[in-house]
Amino acid sequence: MNKITHNVLLLCFVFALNSLAIGQDLKLLATVPSSINFFTTDPLGNSYILTGNELTQYDSLGIKKLSYGQRNFGRMRCVDASNPMKVMLLYPDFARLEVLDSKLALQRSIDLRAFGIEQPLLACTSLNSGIWIFDQQDFQLKKYNEQMQILSESGNIAQRIDMELHPKQLVEHDNLLYLNNPETGILVFDAYGAYLKRIPLAGIAKIAFSGEQMLYCRAGKMYAYDLKKLEENPFTMPFDLGSSFEARIEQHKLFLNKVEKIEIYRFRID
């Protein structure tokens, strides 16, 4: 994607947030019923639902496309589809990473223990095919390139910030790294793993990003946190969010995770 196209998409996204915030009509496109262990989306509007140890890909209309299952490496925990050509899966019990192509065919399997990582709790993709890993053994963020050469280490984060760490999510966005530690808030790091600040938003299950906004659900409401202005803005929604605890926006579509199902809505940009 070139810079001009990227900027146009960001402008559309910001406009879309404003539209939703004033009660823009939403049209329900699809409901995907499932027992959901993990959910994410990609920039093309596909969604990925993990049930048990089977990952299923759906298109933007909620139609099932592909699936992938692996039973040899224990429980799958993280799915990162921010690059739909390289979908990354983490199996923490066996310290194993897998990379799938756009058809959910296995491209690569990485034994993290061969690189000294015994307790990988979370992982996400980085720019230029890099990988970030949160290693629970020494409470460090570790960045690797595609050849699994280490690029950066954060040092012991728990000692650095004097907080208990029980993080649930690791996401890179706009050259910054966000570690969601629901008990204390969102911890923010630079491209080298150096600690920058804490966003004091506790009790959030999942966060998602696009442009200068961070999306999340809390206590039955949906919010957008402006990363530049450092302001939390609630959405005015035309319906009750109910049990929704995760919200994502891709390709002018709103995805709501309600544990037992995913609801996909389309919104209009005038």
Secondary structure, DSSP 8 states (H G I E B T S, - for coil): --HHHHHHHHHHHHHHHHHHHTT--EEEEEEEE---SEEEE-TTS-EEEEETTEEEEE-TTS-EEEEEE--SS----EEE-SSTTSEEEEEGGGTEEEEE-TTS-EEEEEEGGGGT-S-EEEEEEEGGGEEEEEETTTTEEEEE-TT--EEEE---HHHHHT------EEEEETTEEEEEETTTEEEEE-TTS-EEEEE---S-S--EEETTEEEEEETTEEEEEETTTTEEEE---SS--TT--EEEEETTEEEEE-SSEEEEEEE---
